[in-house]
């Protein structure tokens, strides 16, 4: 039994050795030269039978196949590079022999420009200018439409009047007792201040006097300027008389008791208050407003400190004309 098994193994070993030797010597299997084989001829030979076992032949076949594939890939790479160079040389020669018609043919395609070009910048500039022009035109048209609509509306009677003005009992700069009824039938410009004012009151009264003269020159209308003191403790009749002479001959100065001054200031919505006292010298903080009153001593319009003499005169003339149109 043992001899039969040994004989069978020996026959298989001999068969495998013969097959391996045939495949190694067959040119169709591989084309490597003898000295380039990765293993010597006596590699993995059985010491007992001096024959190569079957697994050695299989491993040797696998290694030879891998080496052959690597060599083939290297040859293909070199061939590709050589073919490209040759193709480039042939294209260059054909480009040179093109009778000078295409001088840049051998240099390849032109490089594409950047993302922002002069043309795109020009188009962007034109678009922006067009939008600005369109915006300005629409804005002007909208303003003109508002102006035309406001001019088309007729001036109608006012719904209500501000609760400014009222009766008062004061003394004028000549020492005569007067009330609001003494001013009925005339247009009046009333200003509240005090004679010891360092700068604001003199400036406002000069503006008032200049506006009265310009109203007379431009329209021939008579407007009475009125000064009412908010400092009754120091503004006596004599003090007020000397003070109003410095501005205009038609300027009427009024003073009175503290209670009557407070009543008049409250009726015209005028604010006034003493500042910190330093002995007998003090200032009075007050509203800087001129009130235009119609011949019925009804409030028409007020003018603030930011209005100059010309604007004040033009404003008074316009208000008087509109008032007469409404009454007509």
ChimeraX commands (.cxc) that place a marker at each C-alpha (Angstrom):
marker #1 position 0.00,0.00,0.00 radius 0.5
marker #1 position 2.78,2.43,0.93 radius 0.5
marker #1 position 4.71,1.58,-2.23 radius 0.5
marker #1 position 1.62,2.34,-4.37 radius 0.5
marker #1 position 1.17,5.77,-2.77 radius 0.5
marker #1 position 4.88,6.53,-3.15 radius 0.5
marker #1 position 4.79,5.52,-6.80 radius 0.5
marker #1 position 1.72,7.72,-7.43 radius 0.5
marker #1 position 3.37,10.77,-5.88 radius 0.5
marker #1 position 6.53,10.15,-7.89 radius 0.5
marker #1 position 4.58,10.00,-11.13 radius 0.5
marker #1 position 2.73,13.27,-10.33 radius 0.5
marker #1 position 6.02,14.97,-9.52 radius 0.5
marker #1 position 7.57,13.80,-12.78 radius 0.5
marker #1 position 4.52,14.99,-14.74 radius 0.5
marker #1 position 4.51,18.37,-13.10 radius 0.5
marker #1 position 8.25,18.79,-13.67 radius 0.5
marker #1 position 7.93,17.97,-17.35 radius 0.5
marker #1 position 4.96,20.37,-17.73 radius 0.5
marker #1 position 6.81,23.18,-15.99 radius 0.5
marker #1 position 9.94,22.68,-18.08 radius 0.5
marker #1 position 7.85,22.74,-21.25 radius 0.5
marker #1 position 6.13,25.99,-20.26 radius 0.5
marker #1 position 9.41,27.62,-19.33 radius 0.5
marker #1 position 11.02,26.70,-22.62 radius 0.5
marker #1 position 7.95,27.53,-24.73 radius 0.5
marker #1 position 8.39,31.00,-26.39 radius 0.5
marker #1 position 4.63,31.64,-26.41 radius 0.5
marker #1 position 4.56,31.59,-22.62 radius 0.5
marker #1 position 7.05,34.40,-21.97 radius 0.5
marker #1 position 9.82,36.14,-23.87 radius 0.5
marker #1 position 12.21,37.00,-21.09 radius 0.5
marker #1 position 15.80,36.01,-21.65 radius 0.5
marker #1 position 17.41,33.36,-19.52 radius 0.5
marker #1 position 19.52,35.76,-17.50 radius 0.5
marker #1 position 16.47,38.00,-16.67 radius 0.5
marker #1 position 14.47,35.28,-14.93 radius 0.5
marker #1 position 13.74,36.16,-11.35 radius 0.5
marker #1 position 14.73,32.68,-10.07 radius 0.5
marker #1 position 17.67,30.41,-10.92 radius 0.5
marker #1 position 17.10,27.10,-12.65 radius 0.5
marker #1 position 17.69,25.07,-9.49 radius 0.5
marker #1 position 15.21,27.14,-7.41 radius 0.5
marker #1 position 12.83,24.94,-5.37 radius 0.5
marker #1 position 14.10,21.65,-6.95 radius 0.5
marker #1 position 13.42,18.60,-4.90 radius 0.5
marker #1 position 16.69,17.33,-3.39 radius 0.5
marker #1 position 15.52,13.78,-3.55 radius 0.5
marker #1 position 14.29,13.55,-7.15 radius 0.5
marker #1 position 16.04,16.70,-8.56 radius 0.5
marker #1 position 12.77,17.78,-10.13 radius 0.5
marker #1 position 10.75,21.06,-9.67 radius 0.5
marker #1 position 7.49,20.51,-7.79 radius 0.5
marker #1 position 4.22,21.68,-9.23 radius 0.5
marker #1 position 3.74,24.65,-6.81 radius 0.5
marker #1 position 7.19,26.03,-7.73 radius 0.5
marker #1 position 6.21,26.05,-11.40 radius 0.5
marker #1 position 2.93,27.82,-10.65 radius 0.5
marker #1 position 4.65,30.50,-8.51 radius 0.5
marker #1 position 7.34,30.95,-11.12 radius 0.5
marker #1 position 4.67,31.36,-13.82 radius 0.5
marker #1 position 2.85,34.03,-11.76 radius 0.5
marker #1 position 6.04,36.02,-11.12 radius 0.5
marker #1 position 7.10,35.83,-14.75 radius 0.5
marker #1 position 3.68,36.98,-15.90 radius 0.5
marker #1 position 3.80,40.03,-13.52 radius 0.5
marker #1 position 7.27,41.00,-14.65 radius 0.5
marker #1 position 6.23,40.66,-18.27 radius 0.5
marker #1 position 3.15,42.91,-17.65 radius 0.5
marker #1 position 5.28,45.60,-16.02 radius 0.5
marker #1 position 7.77,45.54,-18.85 radius 0.5
marker #1 position 4.96,45.76,-21.37 radius 0.5
marker #1 position 3.43,48.80,-19.59 radius 0.5
marker #1 position 6.80,50.57,-19.58 radius 0.5
marker #1 position 7.24,49.90,-23.31 radius 0.5
marker #1 position 3.73,51.21,-24.04 radius 0.5
marker #1 position 4.44,54.40,-22.04 radius 0.5
marker #1 position 7.65,55.04,-23.95 radius 0.5
marker #1 position 5.90,54.40,-27.23 radius 0.5
marker #1 position 3.14,56.87,-26.37 radius 0.5
marker #1 position 5.65,59.58,-25.46 radius 0.5
marker #1 position 7.62,58.94,-28.62 radius 0.5
marker #1 position 4.47,59.05,-30.74 radius 0.5
marker #1 position 3.40,62.36,-29.19 radius 0.5
marker #1 position 6.78,63.90,-29.86 radius 0.5
marker #1 position 6.75,62.68,-33.39 radius 0.5
marker #1 position 3.24,63.94,-33.94 radius 0.5
marker #1 position 4.19,67.35,-32.54 radius 0.5
marker #1 position 7.20,67.49,-34.83 radius 0.5
marker #1 position 5.10,66.61,-37.84 radius 0.5
marker #1 position 2.49,69.22,-36.94 radius 0.5
marker #1 position 5.21,71.79,-36.45 radius 0.5
marker #1 position 6.68,70.99,-39.85 radius 0.5
marker #1 position 3.27,71.22,-41.50 radius 0.5
marker #1 position 2.70,74.54,-39.76 radius 0.5
marker #1 position 6.00,75.90,-41.00 radius 0.5
marker #1 position 5.20,74.83,-44.54 radius 0.5
marker #1 position 1.83,76.64,-44.59 radius 0.5
marker #1 position 3.23,79.48,-46.74 radius 0.5
marker #1 position 3.06,81.89,-43.79 radius 0.5
marker #1 position -0.77,81.93,-43.68 radius 0.5
marker #1 position -0.92,80.84,-40.03 radius 0.5
marker #1 position 2.05,82.10,-38.10 radius 0.5
marker #1 position 0.63,81.11,-34.70 radius 0.5
marker #1 position -0.55,77.59,-35.59 radius 0.5
marker #1 position 2.36,75.85,-33.89 radius 0.5
marker #1 position 1.76,77.76,-30.64 radius 0.5
marker #1 position -1.62,76.18,-29.85 radius 0.5
marker #1 position -4.91,77.83,-28.92 radius 0.5
marker #1 position -4.91,81.38,-27.43 radius 0.5
marker #1 position -5.27,81.67,-23.69 radius 0.5
marker #1 position -8.74,82.71,-22.53 radius 0.5
marker #1 position -9.01,86.17,-20.93 radius 0.5
marker #1 position -9.86,86.98,-17.31 radius 0.5
marker #1 position -13.42,87.10,-15.89 radius 0.5
marker #1 position -13.58,90.95,-16.15 radius 0.5
marker #1 position -12.89,92.51,-19.53 radius 0.5
marker #1 position -13.12,96.04,-20.85 radius 0.5
marker #1 position -16.34,95.22,-22.64 radius 0.5
marker #1 position -18.02,93.92,-19.46 radius 0.5
marker #1 position -16.80,96.97,-17.54 radius 0.5
marker #1 position -18.20,99.27,-20.24 radius 0.5
marker #1 position -21.57,97.50,-20.18 radius 0.5
marker #1 position -21.68,97.74,-16.39 radius 0.5
marker #1 position -20.92,101.47,-16.54 radius 0.5
marker #1 position -23.64,102.06,-19.15 radius 0.5
marker #1 position -26.17,100.13,-17.07 radius 0.5
marker #1 position -25.38,102.12,-13.93 radius 0.5
marker #1 position -25.60,105.45,-15.78 radius 0.5
marker #1 position -28.94,104.44,-17.28 radius 0.5
marker #1 position -30.35,103.51,-13.87 radius 0.5
marker #1 position -29.23,106.83,-12.35 radius 0.5
marker #1 position -30.73,108.79,-15.25 radius 0.5
marker #1 position -34.01,106.88,-14.98 radius 0.5
marker #1 position -34.17,107.42,-11.21 radius 0.5
marker #1 position -33.55,111.19,-11.53 radius 0.5
marker #1 position -36.16,111.54,-14.26 radius 0.5
marker #1 position -38.79,109.66,-12.28 radius 0.5
marker #1 position -37.99,111.69,-9.17 radius 0.5
marker #1 position -38.40,115.01,-11.02 radius 0.5
marker #1 position -41.65,113.84,-12.59 radius 0.5
marker #1 position -42.98,112.79,-9.20 radius 0.5
marker #1 position -42.10,116.17,-7.66 radius 0.5
marker #1 position -43.69,118.03,-10.58 radius 0.5
marker #1 position -46.83,115.95,-10.18 radius 0.5
marker #1 position -47.04,116.81,-6.49 radius 0.5
marker #1 position -46.53,120.52,-7.22 radius 0.5
marker #1 position -49.16,120.58,-9.95 radius 0.5
marker #1 position -51.63,118.73,-7.75 radius 0.5
marker #1 position -51.06,121.11,-4.84 radius 0.5
marker #1 position -51.47,124.16,-7.10 radius 0.5
marker #1 position -54.66,122.75,-8.55 radius 0.5
marker #1 position -56.29,122.53,-5.12 radius 0.5
marker #1 position -58.19,125.69,-4.31 radius 0.5
marker #1 position -57.65,127.44,-1.04 radius 0.5
marker #1 position -60.63,126.75,1.16 radius 0.5
marker #1 position -61.67,127.80,4.62 radius 0.5
marker #1 position -59.65,126.32,7.43 radius 0.5
marker #1 position -61.23,123.63,9.53 radius 0.5
marker #1 position -60.04,125.10,12.81 radius 0.5
marker #1 position -57.75,127.67,14.33 radius 0.5
marker #1 position -55.05,127.38,16.92 radius 0.5
marker #1 position -56.07,128.46,20.40 radius 0.5
marker #1 position -53.63,131.40,20.44 radius 0.5
marker #1 position -54.62,134.86,21.58 radius 0.5
marker #1 position -57.13,136.25,23.97 radius 0.5
marker #1 position -58.13,139.24,26.02 radius 0.5
marker #1 position -55.60,141.18,28.07 radius 0.5
marker #1 position -55.44,144.36,30.21 radius 0.5
marker #1 position -52.05,146.08,30.05 radius 0.5
marker #1 position -50.44,149.53,30.02 radius 0.5
marker #1 position -48.77,151.01,26.95 radius 0.5
marker #1 position -45.47,152.93,26.92 radius 0.5
marker #1 position -47.38,156.22,27.33 radius 0.5
marker #1 position -48.97,155.04,30.60 radius 0.5
marker #1 position -52.41,154.44,29.07 radius 0.5
marker #1 position -54.42,151.33,29.95 radius 0.5
marker #1 position -55.20,149.28,26.87 radius 0.5
marker #1 position -56.93,145.98,26.08 radius 0.5
marker #1 position -57.01,143.71,23.07 radius 0.5
marker #1 position -59.97,145.68,21.76 radius 0.5
marker #1 position -57.72,148.68,21.15 radius 0.5
marker #1 position -56.01,146.67,18.36 radius 0.5
marker #1 position -59.13,145.47,16.60 radius 0.5
marker #1 position -59.43,146.64,13.00 radius 0.5
marker #1 position -55.70,146.49,12.29 radius 0.5
marker #1 position -53.18,143.80,11.38 radius 0.5
marker #1 position -50.74,143.29,14.27 radius 0.5
marker #1 position -47.35,141.61,14.77 radius 0.5
marker #1 position -46.86,140.83,18.48 radius 0.5
marker #1 position -43.52,139.89,20.10 radius 0.5
marker #1 position -42.89,138.96,23.75 radius 0.5
marker #1 position -39.53,139.94,25.29 radius 0.5
marker #1 position -37.87,142.15,27.93 radius 0.5
marker #1 position -35.83,145.35,27.82 radius 0.5
marker #1 position -32.75,143.94,29.61 radius 0.5
marker #1 position -32.28,141.22,27.00 radius 0.5
marker #1 position -28.64,141.41,25.81 radius 0.5
marker #1 position -28.91,140.25,22.19 radius 0.5
marker #1 position -31.93,138.20,21.07 radius 0.5
marker #1 position -34.67,140.72,21.77 radius 0.5
marker #1 position -32.84,143.63,20.09 radius 0.5
marker #1 position -32.19,141.49,17.01 radius 0.5
marker #1 position -35.80,140.38,16.79 radius 0.5
marker #1 position -37.17,143.90,17.23 radius 0.5
marker #1 position -34.84,145.25,14.53 radius 0.5
marker #1 position -36.07,142.51,12.22 radius 0.5
marker #1 position -39.67,143.38,13.12 radius 0.5
marker #1 position -39.14,147.08,12.41 radius 0.5
marker #1 position -37.45,146.36,9.04 radius 0.5
marker #1 position -40.29,143.99,8.02 radius 0.5
marker #1 position -42.93,146.62,8.87 radius 0.5
marker #1 position -41.29,149.15,6.54 radius 0.5
marker #1 position -40.88,146.61,3.71 radius 0.5
marker #1 position -44.51,145.52,3.97 radius 0.5
marker #1 position -45.53,149.14,3.57 radius 0.5
marker #1 position -43.24,149.63,0.57 radius 0.5
marker #1 position -44.23,146.41,-1.25 radius 0.5
marker #1 position -47.98,146.31,-0.64 radius 0.5
marker #1 position -49.00,149.55,1.04 radius 0.5
marker #1 position -50.48,147.61,3.96 radius 0.5
marker #1 position -50.34,148.92,7.49 radius 0.5
marker #1 position -49.21,146.45,10.16 radius 0.5
marker #1 position -48.86,147.51,13.81 radius 0.5
marker #1 position -45.77,146.19,15.66 radius 0.5
marker #1 position -46.42,145.36,19.34 radius 0.5
marker #1 position -43.89,144.57,22.10 radius 0.5
marker #1 position -45.16,142.94,25.33 radius 0.5
marker #1 position -42.75,142.66,28.26 radius 0.5
marker #1 position -42.33,139.42,30.24 radius 0.5
marker #1 position -40.29,141.15,32.94 radius 0.5
marker #1 position -42.83,143.39,34.74 radius 0.5
marker #1 position -40.61,143.83,37.80 radius 0.5
marker #1 position -37.99,145.86,35.91 radius 0.5
marker #1 position -39.87,146.95,32.77 radius 0.5
marker #1 position -41.72,149.99,34.00 radius 0.5
marker #1 position -43.64,152.33,31.72 radius 0.5
marker #1 position -40.66,154.70,31.49 radius 0.5
marker #1 position -38.24,151.84,30.79 radius 0.5
marker #1 position -40.46,150.46,28.02 radius 0.5
marker #1 position -40.96,153.94,26.50 radius 0.5
marker #1 position -37.23,154.56,26.20 radius 0.5
marker #1 position -36.69,151.06,24.86 radius 0.5
marker #1 position -39.23,151.08,22.00 radius 0.5
marker #1 position -37.99,154.44,20.68 radius 0.5
marker #1 position -34.74,152.80,19.66 radius 0.5
marker #1 position -36.38,150.52,17.05 radius 0.5
marker #1 position -39.40,152.04,15.32 radius 0.5
marker #1 position -41.67,155.09,15.84 radius 0.5
marker #1 position -44.81,152.96,15.41 radius 0.5
marker #1 position -43.68,150.23,17.81 radius 0.5
marker #1 position -46.09,149.98,20.79 radius 0.5
marker #1 position -44.68,148.75,24.08 radius 0.5
marker #1 position -46.89,147.10,26.70 radius 0.5
marker #1 position -46.25,146.22,30.33 radius 0.5
marker #1 position -48.33,145.64,33.43 radius 0.5
marker #1 position -48.64,143.78,36.68 radius 0.5
marker #1 position -47.13,140.30,37.03 radius 0.5
marker #1 position -50.57,138.71,37.03 radius 0.5
marker #1 position -51.70,140.50,33.86 radius 0.5
marker #1 position -48.44,139.67,32.10 radius 0.5
marker #1 position -48.85,136.02,33.08 radius 0.5
marker #1 position -52.43,136.02,31.78 radius 0.5
marker #1 position -51.43,137.51,28.43 radius 0.5
marker #1 position -48.45,135.12,28.05 radius 0.5
marker #1 position -50.70,132.16,28.82 radius 0.5
marker #1 position -53.26,133.29,26.23 radius 0.5
marker #1 position -50.56,133.44,23.53 radius 0.5
marker #1 position -48.88,130.22,24.66 radius 0.5
marker #1 position -45.64,132.03,25.52 radius 0.5
marker #1 position -43.12,130.45,27.86 radius 0.5
marker #1 position -40.96,132.66,30.13 radius 0.5
marker #1 position -38.99,132.07,33.31 radius 0.5
marker #1 position -36.30,133.83,35.30 radius 0.5
marker #1 position -32.82,132.37,35.32 radius 0.5
marker #1 position -30.48,132.31,38.33 radius 0.5
marker #1 position -30.38,135.67,40.02 radius 0.5
marker #1 position -27.13,137.53,40.64 radius 0.5
marker #1 position -28.22,140.44,42.77 radius 0.5
marker #1 position -30.61,142.58,40.75 radius 0.5
marker #1 position -29.23,141.49,37.40 radius 0.5
marker #1 position -30.95,138.41,35.90 radius 0.5
marker #1 position -32.15,137.15,32.55 radius 0.5
marker #1 position -35.51,135.85,31.44 radius 0.5
marker #1 position -35.72,132.75,29.30 radius 0.5
marker #1 position -38.71,133.03,26.94 radius 0.5
marker #1 position -40.18,131.94,23.62 radius 0.5
marker #1 position -38.83,133.71,20.52 radius 0.5
marker #1 position -41.95,133.95,18.36 radius 0.5
marker #1 position -43.84,136.65,16.47 radius 0.5
marker #1 position -47.61,136.30,16.12 radius 0.5
marker #1 position -49.57,137.67,13.17 radius 0.5
marker #1 position -53.07,138.66,14.29 radius 0.5
marker #1 position -55.85,139.66,11.90 radius 0.5
marker #1 position -58.08,142.75,12.36 radius 0.5
marker #1 position -60.34,140.70,14.66 radius 0.5
marker #1 position -57.35,139.87,16.86 radius 0.5
marker #1 position -57.57,136.25,15.72 radius 0.5
marker #1 position -54.38,134.25,15.28 radius 0.5
marker #1 position -53.23,133.75,11.65 radius 0.5
marker #1 position -49.61,132.57,11.68 radius 0.5
marker #1 position -46.45,132.66,13.75 radius 0.5
marker #1 position -42.85,133.30,12.62 radius 0.5
marker #1 position -39.79,131.92,14.38 radius 0.5
marker #1 position -36.26,133.15,14.93 radius 0.5
marker #1 position -34.91,131.56,11.74 radius 0.5
marker #1 position -36.94,133.90,9.50 radius 0.5
marker #1 position -35.15,137.03,8.25 radius 0.5
marker #1 position -36.72,140.44,7.59 radius 0.5
marker #1 position -37.45,139.83,3.90 radius 0.5
marker #1 position -39.03,136.45,4.53 radius 0.5
marker #1 position -41.04,137.89,7.37 radius 0.5
marker #1 position -42.36,140.72,5.18 radius 0.5
marker #1 position -43.20,138.37,2.29 radius 0.5
marker #1 position -44.90,135.92,4.62 radius 0.5
marker #1 position -47.08,138.60,6.18 radius 0.5
marker #1 position -48.08,139.97,2.77 radius 0.5
marker #1 position -48.99,136.51,1.51 radius 0.5
marker #1 position -51.08,135.71,4.58 radius 0.5
marker #1 position -52.95,139.00,4.35 radius 0.5
marker #1 position -53.74,138.45,0.66 radius 0.5
marker #1 position -54.98,134.91,1.25 radius 0.5
marker #1 position -57.09,136.10,4.16 radius 0.5
marker #1 position -58.73,138.71,2.01 radius 0.5
marker #1 position -59.38,136.17,-0.76 radius 0.5
marker #1 position -61.09,133.81,1.66 radius 0.5
marker #1 position -63.22,136.58,3.10 radius 0.5
marker #1 position -64.24,137.66,-0.40 radius 0.5
marker link #1:1,2 radius 0.2
marker link #1:2,3 radius 0.2
marker link #1:3,4 radius 0.2
marker link #1:4,5 radius 0.2
marker link #1:5,6 radius 0.2
marker link #1:6,7 radius 0.2
marker link #1:7,8 radius 0.2
marker link #1:8,9 radius 0.2
marker link #1:9,10 radius 0.2
marker link #1:10,11 radius 0.2
marker link #1:11,12 radius 0.2
marker link #1:12,13 radius 0.2
marker link #1:13,14 radius 0.2
marker link #1:14,15 radius 0.2
marker link #1:15,16 radius 0.2
marker link #1:16,17 radius 0.2
marker link #1:17,18 radius 0.2
marker link #1:18,19 radius 0.2
marker link #1:19,20 radius 0.2
marker link #1:20,21 radius 0.2
marker link #1:21,22 radius 0.2
marker link #1:22,23 radius 0.2
marker link #1:23,24 radius 0.2
marker link #1:24,25 radius 0.2
marker link #1:25,26 radius 0.2
marker link #1:26,27 radius 0.2
marker link #1:27,28 radius 0.2
marker link #1:28,29 radius 0.2
marker link #1:29,30 radius 0.2
marker link #1:30,31 radius 0.2
marker link #1:31,32 radius 0.2
marker link #1:32,33 radius 0.2
marker link #1:33,34 radius 0.2
marker link #1:34,35 radius 0.2
marker link #1:35,36 radius 0.2
marker link #1:36,37 radius 0.2
marker link #1:37,38 radius 0.2
marker link #1:38,39 radius 0.2
marker link #1:39,40 radius 0.2
marker link #1:40,41 radius 0.2
marker link #1:41,42 radius 0.2
marker link #1:42,43 radius 0.2
marker link #1:43,44 radius 0.2
marker link #1:44,45 radius 0.2
marker link #1:45,46 radius 0.2
marker link #1:46,47 radius 0.2
marker link #1:47,48 radius 0.2
marker link #1:48,49 radius 0.2
marker link #1:49,50 radius 0.2
marker link #1:50,51 radius 0.2
marker link #1:51,52 radius 0.2
marker link #1:52,53 radius 0.2
marker link #1:53,54 radius 0.2
marker link #1:54,55 radius 0.2
marker link #1:55,56 radius 0.2
marker link #1:56,57 radius 0.2
marker link #1:57,58 radius 0.2
marker link #1:58,59 radius 0.2
marker link #1:59,60 radius 0.2
marker link #1:60,61 radius 0.2
marker link #1:61,62 radius 0.2
marker link #1:62,63 radius 0.2
marker link #1:63,64 radius 0.2
marker link #1:64,65 radius 0.2
marker link #1:65,66 radius 0.2
marker link #1:66,67 radius 0.2
marker link #1:67,68 radius 0.2
marker link #1:68,69 radius 0.2
marker link #1:69,70 radius 0.2
marker link #1:70,71 radius 0.2
marker link #1:71,72 radius 0.2
marker link #1:72,73 radius 0.2
marker link #1:73,74 radius 0.2
marker link #1:74,75 radius 0.2
marker link #1:75,76 radius 0.2
marker link #1:76,77 radius 0.2
marker link #1:77,78 radius 0.2
marker link #1:78,79 radius 0.2
marker link #1:79,80 radius 0.2
marker link #1:80,81 radius 0.2
marker link #1:81,82 radius 0.2
marker link #1:82,83 radius 0.2
marker link #1:83,84 radius 0.2
marker link #1:84,85 radius 0.2
marker link #1:85,86 radius 0.2
marker link #1:86,87 radius 0.2
marker link #1:87,88 radius 0.2
marker link #1:88,89 radius 0.2
marker link #1:89,90 radius 0.2
marker link #1:90,91 radius 0.2
marker link #1:91,92 radius 0.2
marker link #1:92,93 radius 0.2
marker link #1:93,94 radius 0.2
marker link #1:94,95 radius 0.2
marker link #1:95,96 radius 0.2
marker link #1:96,97 radius 0.2
marker link #1:97,98 radius 0.2
marker link #1:98,99 radius 0.2
marker link #1:99,100 radius 0.2
marker link #1:100,101 radius 0.2
marker link #1:101,102 radius 0.2
marker link #1:102,103 radius 0.2
marker link #1:103,104 radius 0.2
marker link #1:104,105 radius 0.2
marker link #1:105,106 radius 0.2
marker link #1:106,107 radius 0.2
marker link #1:107,108 radius 0.2
marker link #1:108,109 radius 0.2
marker link #1:109,110 radius 0.2
marker link #1:110,111 radius 0.2
marker link #1:111,112 radius 0.2
marker link #1:112,113 radius 0.2
marker link #1:113,114 radius 0.2
marker link #1:114,115 radius 0.2
marker link #1:115,116 radius 0.2
marker link #1:116,117 radius 0.2
marker link #1:117,118 radius 0.2
marker link #1:118,119 radius 0.2
marker link #1:119,120 radius 0.2
marker link #1:120,121 radius 0.2
marker link #1:121,122 radius 0.2
marker link #1:122,123 radius 0.2
marker link #1:123,124 radius 0.2
marker link #1:124,125 radius 0.2
marker link #1:125,126 radius 0.2
marker link #1:126,127 radius 0.2
marker link #1:127,128 radius 0.2
marker link #1:128,129 radius 0.2
marker link #1:129,130 radius 0.2
marker link #1:130,131 radius 0.2
marker link #1:131,132 radius 0.2
marker link #1:132,133 radius 0.2
marker link #1:133,134 radius 0.2
marker link #1:134,135 radius 0.2
marker link #1:135,136 radius 0.2
marker link #1:136,137 radius 0.2
marker link #1:137,138 radius 0.2
marker link #1:138,139 radius 0.2
marker link #1:139,140 radius 0.2
marker link #1:140,141 radius 0.2
marker link #1:141,142 radius 0.2
marker link #1:142,143 radius 0.2
marker link #1:143,144 radius 0.2
marker link #1:144,145 radius 0.2
marker link #1:145,146 radius 0.2
marker link #1:146,147 radius 0.2
marker link #1:147,148 radius 0.2
marker link #1:148,149 radius 0.2
marker link #1:149,150 radius 0.2
marker link #1:150,151 radius 0.2
marker link #1:151,152 radius 0.2
marker link #1:152,153 radius 0.2
marker link #1:153,154 radius 0.2
marker link #1:154,155 radius 0.2
marker link #1:155,156 radius 0.2
marker link #1:156,157 radius 0.2
marker link #1:157,158 radius 0.2
marker link #1:158,159 radius 0.2
marker link #1:159,160 radius 0.2
marker link #1:160,161 radius 0.2
marker link #1:161,162 radius 0.2
marker link #1:162,163 radius 0.2
marker link #1:163,164 radius 0.2
marker link #1:164,165 radius 0.2
marker link #1:165,166 radius 0.2
marker link #1:166,167 radius 0.2
marker link #1:167,168 radius 0.2
marker link #1:168,169 radius 0.2
marker link #1:169,170 radius 0.2
marker link #1:170,171 radius 0.2
marker link #1:171,172 radius 0.2
marker link #1:172,173 radius 0.2
marker link #1:173,174 radius 0.2
marker link #1:174,175 radius 0.2
marker link #1:175,176 radius 0.2
marker link #1:176,177 radius 0.2
marker link #1:177,178 radius 0.2
marker link #1:178,179 radius 0.2
marker link #1:179,180 radius 0.2
marker link #1:180,181 radius 0.2
marker link #1:181,182 radius 0.2
marker link #1:182,183 radius 0.2
marker link #1:183,184 radius 0.2
marker link #1:184,185 radius 0.2
marker link #1:185,186 radius 0.2
marker link #1:186,187 radius 0.2
marker link #1:187,188 radius 0.2
marker link #1:188,189 radius 0.2
marker link #1:189,190 radius 0.2
marker link #1:190,191 radius 0.2
marker link #1:191,192 radius 0.2
marker link #1:192,193 radius 0.2
marker link #1:193,194 radius 0.2
marker link #1:194,195 radius 0.2
marker link #1:195,196 radius 0.2
marker link #1:196,197 radius 0.2
marker link #1:197,198 radius 0.2
marker link #1:198,199 radius 0.2
marker link #1:199,200 radius 0.2
marker link #1:200,201 radius 0.2
marker link #1:201,202 radius 0.2
marker link #1:202,203 radius 0.2
marker link #1:203,204 radius 0.2
marker link #1:204,205 radius 0.2
marker link #1:205,206 radius 0.2
marker link #1:206,207 radius 0.2
marker link #1:207,208 radius 0.2
marker link #1:208,209 radius 0.2
marker link #1:209,210 radius 0.2
marker link #1:210,211 radius 0.2
marker link #1:211,212 radius 0.2
marker link #1:212,213 radius 0.2
marker link #1:213,214 radius 0.2
marker link #1:214,215 radius 0.2
marker link #1:215,216 radius 0.2
marker link #1:216,217 radius 0.2
marker link #1:217,218 radius 0.2
marker link #1:218,219 radius 0.2
marker link #1:219,220 radius 0.2
marker link #1:220,221 radius 0.2
marker link #1:221,222 radius 0.2
marker link #1:222,223 radius 0.2
marker link #1:223,224 radius 0.2
marker link #1:224,225 radius 0.2
marker link #1:225,226 radius 0.2
marker link #1:226,227 radius 0.2
marker link #1:227,228 radius 0.2
marker link #1:228,229 radius 0.2
marker link #1:229,230 radius 0.2
marker link #1:230,231 radius 0.2
marker link #1:231,232 radius 0.2
marker link #1:232,233 radius 0.2
marker link #1:233,234 radius 0.2
marker link #1:234,235 radius 0.2
marker link #1:235,236 radius 0.2
marker link #1:236,237 radius 0.2
marker link #1:237,238 radius 0.2
marker link #1:238,239 radius 0.2
marker link #1:239,240 radius 0.2
marker link #1:240,241 radius 0.2
marker link #1:241,242 radius 0.2
marker link #1:242,243 radius 0.2
marker link #1:243,244 radius 0.2
marker link #1:244,245 radius 0.2
marker link #1:245,246 radius 0.2
marker link #1:246,247 radius 0.2
marker link #1:247,248 radius 0.2
marker link #1:248,249 radius 0.2
marker link #1:249,250 radius 0.2
marker link #1:250,251 radius 0.2
marker link #1:251,252 radius 0.2
marker link #1:252,253 radius 0.2
marker link #1:253,254 radius 0.2
marker link #1:254,255 radius 0.2
marker link #1:255,256 radius 0.2
marker link #1:256,257 radius 0.2
marker link #1:257,258 radius 0.2
marker link #1:258,259 radius 0.2
marker link #1:259,260 radius 0.2
marker link #1:260,261 radius 0.2
marker link #1:261,262 radius 0.2
marker link #1:262,263 radius 0.2
marker link #1:263,264 radius 0.2
marker link #1:264,265 radius 0.2
marker link #1:265,266 radius 0.2
marker link #1:266,267 radius 0.2
marker link #1:267,268 radius 0.2
marker link #1:268,269 radius 0.2
marker link #1:269,270 radius 0.2
marker link #1:270,271 radius 0.2
marker link #1:271,272 radius 0.2
marker link #1:272,273 radius 0.2
marker link #1:273,274 radius 0.2
marker link #1:274,275 radius 0.2
marker link #1:275,276 radius 0.2
marker link #1:276,277 radius 0.2
marker link #1:277,278 radius 0.2
marker link #1:278,279 radius 0.2
marker link #1:279,280 radius 0.2
marker link #1:280,281 radius 0.2
marker link #1:281,282 radius 0.2
marker link #1:282,283 radius 0.2
marker link #1:283,284 radius 0.2
marker link #1:284,285 radius 0.2
marker link #1:285,286 radius 0.2
marker link #1:286,287 radius 0.2
marker link #1:287,288 radius 0.2
marker link #1:288,289 radius 0.2
marker link #1:289,290 radius 0.2
marker link #1:290,291 radius 0.2
marker link #1:291,292 radius 0.2
marker link #1:292,293 radius 0.2
marker link #1:293,294 radius 0.2
marker link #1:294,295 radius 0.2
marker link #1:295,296 radius 0.2
marker link #1:296,297 radius 0.2
marker link #1:297,298 radius 0.2
marker link #1:298,299 radius 0.2
marker link #1:299,300 radius 0.2
marker link #1:300,301 radius 0.2
marker link #1:301,302 radius 0.2
marker link #1:302,303 radius 0.2
marker link #1:303,304 radius 0.2
marker link #1:304,305 radius 0.2
marker link #1:305,306 radius 0.2
marker link #1:306,307 radius 0.2
marker link #1:307,308 radius 0.2
marker link #1:308,309 radius 0.2
marker link #1:309,310 radius 0.2
marker link #1:310,311 radius 0.2
marker link #1:311,312 radius 0.2
marker link #1:312,313 radius 0.2
marker link #1:313,314 radius 0.2
marker link #1:314,315 radius 0.2
marker link #1:315,316 radius 0.2
marker link #1:316,317 radius 0.2
marker link #1:317,318 radius 0.2
marker link #1:318,319 radius 0.2
marker link #1:319,320 radius 0.2
marker link #1:320,321 radius 0.2
marker link #1:321,322 radius 0.2
marker link #1:322,323 radius 0.2
marker link #1:323,324 radius 0.2
marker link #1:324,325 radius 0.2
marker link #1:325,326 radius 0.2
marker link #1:326,327 radius 0.2
marker link #1:327,328 radius 0.2
view
